[in-house]
Amino acid sequence: MTLITGFLGAGKTTLIRQLLEKAPANEKWAVLVNEFGDIGLDSAFYSESGVAIKEVPGGCVCCTTSAAFQHGLNQLIRQYNPDRILIEPSGLGHPKQIVQKLRSDLYQDVLLLTGVFCVLDARNLQDERYTQHEIFNDQIESANGIVLSHSDKYKGADISFLNRYFGDESKAQPELFMSNPMKLDLADLDVGLKDVLVEEKVSEHPHTHSHSHSHSHEHEHHAASEDCLLNSPWHYQKHQDAMQVLGWRWPIEQHFNEEALQSTIEDMSTLEGVYRIKGVFSIDSTEALLVNVSRGEVSFTKTPWQETSRMEVIGSLESNWPVKVNIQGLEKH
């Protein structure tokens, strides 16, 4: 069992896809994805991986003790009996609680957690939007290994700050992995085993998890501003802590204009308060455009697709970016 954490847009999915390509031919691998949103987008990004994918979308993503997370993990184990499971929590998930769950009595004779990795864009270490976020720090502190992403875009100041951040020799530091392109080798996945031998085993204590966040869910009949795109047949909005997510899903027969879509997504990526945009938009009956936006950096990838189009935008709760999200008129007619 390998846990791959990282804040919104850090590059968790990219790293997992790279690892799946290295999976030994004689082993069965599986991925458990715990998403912040409700519509299940990550299956699109793993559509060509050829491994078992189990999504646990929606709900309280930080509450890994929830029945949904446990049921999803148990179902994955029962159905596929994989040799290795990669868990990708939401960028807003609490890894300390995930580790506690996986090392509890419940899974003592079933799973061995061999490593906890945090995918980190070192440029964010100088950005208070990230460094003052509890979950961002929780992910770093919980990691046996730090996998540095987007390293080709680092400047000298980023490297210097990174060295200072992880340079305190008076305390145990996670192992750093930096390469371009970002990667892990199979041998790296067991980086956490030495910690298991010295850690006191965590016992399962029911009803000990407390909530310090609030949730707001609005579905289908959401009253929106006239400027906000909520013209799809299904949509929702919810928030957790200081973050909010808006999601949409369109009918399977609805296709989008590729050029207009790219232009509009690039405009949306510049909106203040937007951390993350992920989407899959059908451009014809067999192909779709995968949309991936982080730190204002936009990428588009074509992929075989015969399911519904969908999109999620995640951003800060105090910002007014939702009223500016508008992609009307992009559908093909």
Secondary structure, DSSP 8 states (H G I E B T S, - for coil): -EEEE-STTSSHHHHHHHHHTT--TTS-EEEEEE-SSSS--HHHHTTTS-SEEEEE-SS-TT-TTSHHHHHHHHHHHHHH--SEEEEE--TT--HHHHHHHHTSGGGTTT----EEEEEE-GGGGG-HHHHT-HHHHHHHHT-SEEEE-SGGG--HHHHHHHHHHT--TTS---EEEE-SS----GGGGGTTHHHHHHS------TT-------EEEEESS----TTS---SSEEEEEEETTEEEEEEE--TT--B-HHHHHHHHHHHTTSTTEEEEEEEEESSSSEEEEEEEETTEEEEEEEE--S--EEEEEEETTS-GGGG---TT-B--
